[in-house]
Amino acid sequence: MSAAELRVWDGPATMEHFADVRGVYHLAHPRHSLADHRDLLTRQAAAPGFMTVAAFEGEHLVGCVYGGPLQLGTRWWHGLEPHQGADFSWEDGMRTFAVLDLCLVPGSPAELGDELARALLSHRREQRATTKSPVAAGIASLGWGRRGSAPGPEHDVVVWVRELPV
């Protein structure tokens, strides 16, 4: 366990700390567009149920993870191969929590990412969680099961699902 202090934010609180979140995002993903990140995070943070867990060392943000519940009509499962069927992909805003991004300052211990993800999911009431990743490194050992792959903006991503304790 890291010595970082964890703070939980809703959507408006996340946007109050946007400059810090953007700074960590840029360090974690230096080739990604900051304008696209701003636009996407602004929309995501306005959605019902959005949540962030942020890690601070002193007054410095060193990592964060955020996401929100999948809403009715989501395109999250669009293009998933193999196809999972309507029972799997139906969403109502309370069934599945999507972990949208995990950002760590380079040089942060890998276990900080695990700690952030566990803390975020421990606050959720949904039946399951999902995330998309271009790589599979270590996620299966954290209780996530691979459900297939889907087209991503730059390359195909692996779609993972994890049942949450109710």
C-alpha positions in Angstrom: 0.0 0.0 0.0 1.3 3.4 -0.9 1.6 6.4 1.4 -0.6 8.5 -0.9 -3.7 10.2 0.5 -6.8 9.2 -1.5 -9.6 11.6 -2.1 -13.0 10.8 -3.7 -14.6 13.4 -6.0 -17.9 13.6 -7.9 -18.1 15.1 -11.3 -18.2 18.8 -10.3 -15.3 18.3 -7.8 -13.3 16.6 -10.5 -13.8 19.7 -12.7 -12.7 22.0 -9.9 -9.4 20.1 -9.9 -9.3 19.9 -13.7 -5.9 21.6 -14.1 -4.3 19.1 -11.8 -6.0 16.1 -13.4 -5.0 17.4 -16.9 -1.4 17.7 -15.7 -1.3 14.1 -14.5 -3.1 12.9 -17.7 -0.5 14.7 -19.8 2.4 13.1 -17.9 0.8 9.7 -18.2 -0.3 10.0 -21.8 2.1 12.6 -23.4 1.0 11.8 -27.0 -2.7 12.2 -26.4 -4.5 15.5 -27.2 -5.2 17.7 -24.2 -8.1 19.4 -26.0 -9.7 16.0 -26.6 -9.2 15.1 -23.0 -10.7 18.3 -21.8 -13.8 17.9 -24.0 -14.3 14.2 -23.1 -13.7 14.7 -19.4 -16.1 17.7 -19.3 -18.9 15.5 -20.8 -18.1 12.5 -18.6 -17.9 14.4 -15.4 -21.4 15.9 -16.1 -22.9 12.4 -16.3 -24.9 11.0 -13.4 -22.8 8.8 -11.1 -19.4 10.0 -12.3 -16.6 9.5 -9.7 -12.9 10.1 -9.4 -10.4 8.7 -6.8 -7.3 10.9 -6.7 -4.0 10.2 -5.0 -2.0 13.0 -3.4 1.5 13.1 -1.9 1.4 16.2 0.1 -0.4 18.8 -2.1 0.7 17.1 -5.3 -1.7 15.0 -7.4 0.3 11.8 -8.4 -2.5 9.7 -9.8 -6.2 9.4 -10.5 -8.8 7.0 -11.8 -12.3 7.9 -12.9 -15.4 6.5 -14.5 -19.1 6.4 -14.5 -22.1 4.1 -14.9 -23.0 3.0 -18.4 -26.3 4.5 -19.5 -29.2 3.2 -21.5 -28.2 3.2 -25.2 -24.4 3.2 -24.5 -22.1 2.4 -27.4 -19.6 0.8 -25.0 -20.3 -2.7 -26.2 -20.5 -1.7 -29.9 -18.2 -3.8 -32.0 -17.3 -6.2 -29.2 -16.1 -9.5 -30.6 -17.1 -12.1 -29.9 -20.6 -10.7 -29.6 -22.0 -11.2 -26.1 -25.8 -10.9 -26.7 -28.5 -8.5 -25.5 -28.6 -9.9 -22.0 -24.9 -9.0 -21.5 -24.9 -5.6 -23.2 -28.2 -4.1 -21.9 -27.6 -1.1 -19.6 -29.8 0.9 -17.4 -27.4 3.3 -15.7 -27.2 1.1 -12.6 -25.8 -2.2 -13.9 -22.2 -1.5 -15.0 -19.6 1.0 -13.9 -17.0 1.9 -16.6 -13.5 2.7 -15.5 -12.6 5.3 -18.1 -9.0 6.3 -17.3 -6.2 5.6 -14.9 -3.4 8.1 -14.8 -0.2 7.9 -12.8 2.8 10.3 -12.7 5.7 8.4 -14.3 7.8 6.7 -11.7 4.8 6.1 -9.4 4.7 2.5 -8.0 2.5 0.2 -10.0 0.6 -0.8 -6.9 -0.7 2.8 -6.7 -2.7 2.1 -9.8 -4.1 -1.1 -8.2 -4.9 0.8 -5.0 -6.7 3.6 -6.9 -8.8 1.1 -8.9 -9.8 -0.9 -5.8 -10.7 2.3 -3.9 -12.9 3.5 -6.8 -14.7 0.2 -7.2 -15.2 -0.1 -3.4 -17.5 3.0 -3.6 -19.7 1.6 -6.3 -23.1 -0.2 -6.1 -23.3 -1.5 -9.6 -23.3 -5.3 -10.3 -20.2 -5.2 -12.4 -17.4 -3.0 -13.7 -15.8 -2.8 -17.1 -12.7 -1.2 -18.6 -11.0 -1.1 -22.0 -7.3 -1.4 -22.4 -4.9 -1.7 -25.3 -2.8 -4.1 -23.1 -3.5 -7.0 -20.8 -0.6 -6.5 -18.4 -1.6 -7.6 -14.9 -5.3 -6.9 -15.1 -6.5 -10.5 -15.1 -4.7 -11.1 -11.7 -6.9 -8.3 -10.2 -10.1 -10.3 -10.9 -11.0 -8.9 -14.4 -12.1 -11.4 -17.0 -11.5 -10.7 -20.7 -14.7 -10.6 -22.7 -13.4 -9.8 -26.1 -12.0 -6.9 -28.1 -13.5 -3.8 -29.7 -12.3 -1.2 -32.1 -10.5 1.7 -30.4 -9.5 5.2 -31.7 -5.9 4.2 -32.3 -6.0 0.4 -32.2 -8.3 -2.4 -31.0 -8.7 -2.6 -27.2 -9.4 -5.5 -24.9 -12.7 -5.3 -23.0 -12.6 -6.5 -19.4 -15.5 -7.2 -17.0 -15.4 -7.8 -13.2 -18.3 -8.7 -11.0 -18.6 -6.4 -8.0 -19.6 -7.5 -4.5 -23.1 -6.2 -3.8 
